[in-house]
Amino acid sequence: MESFSFTTPAKKSVAKRAHIGVVGSGDLEILLEPGTSGTTIFNVRTASEGFKETWRAVFKRFTVHHDIDAIITINDFGATPGVVSLRLAQAVEISNQTKK
């Protein structure tokens, strides 16, 4: 098990918390909370060790498209970068939904 964090500057706020996915074989869970620090904070706990630079690249690409002030906690059990990107986009979509 490996744990690490990344932080990047951010400007846009999100409306509410979001919870996406489950920790299971080949998948991951993302918890997104609105932030107040003007940064996106990524906290990762993963069963796949040695992929920190891959995670950094996924987050760099994500923040180009989603400049959000948030705390994002990821519990991973071997998800591919494509799955991580999809789940992050889903979390942002849910966190910005408003009730009708």
N, C-alpha and C positions, 0 to 999 in steps of 0.2 A: 504494500500500500504506500502510495506517495501523495504528499500534500504540498501545495504551493499556491501563491497568489500573484496576480498581476493587477496593476492599476494604470488607468489612462485618463486624461482629462475629458470632461464631458460637459455639455451645456443644456440638453433637453431633459425635461422631467418626464416621468411615467406616472400614470394615474393611480395604479394600485398594484398590489402584489400579484404574482402569478406562480403557479406550480405546474410543471410539465414533466411527463414521463415517470418512469419507475426505475429503480436500480434493479437490474436483472441481467442475465446473460446477453452481452452485446448491446446493452442500452444504458441510459443514464437518466438522472433526475436533475431538473433545474428548478431552483427556487430564486425568484427575482423579487427584490424589494426596492421600492423607491429610495433613492439616496438623498443626502443633503450636503454632500461634500464637494460637489462639482467634479466628481470622478466616476468612472465605472470601475468597480472593484470586482475582480473575478477570484473566487476562492474555489480551488479544485481539490477534490479527494478522488484518486483514481487507483484502480487495481492494476493498471498497466504502467509499470515504471519505465522511465527513460524516454518519455515523449514530451518533455516540457517545451522544447522548441516548436514542436508541432502544435501544441496548445497555443503557444504565443502567436503563431501564424494565423490560426483560426480566429483568435480574439482580435488581432490586428485588422483582419478583413471585416469582422463583424462591426467593429467600432467605426470603420469608414462609412458604413451604411446606417448604423444606429448609434448616434452620439448621445447616449442616455446616462443620466445621473442615477446610478443604481448599484446595488450590491447583488451580485449574482453568485449563488452557491451551486456548485456542480458536484454531484456524487456519481462517479462513472464506474461502469463495469465492462470496459472494453469497447465503447462505441467508436465508430469511425469518424474522421473529421466531417464527413458529409452529414452524418446523423447529428453531430454536435451543432453544426450550423443550422440545420433544420429545427432542432429543438430550441435553440436560442431565438430564432425568428418567431417561432410559435409563442414563446414566453413574452416577447415584446408585443406581439399582436394581442394576446390576452390581457397584458398589463395596461394596454391603452383602450380596451373596449369600454364602452359606457352602456349602462342599462337603458333599455328602451321602454 
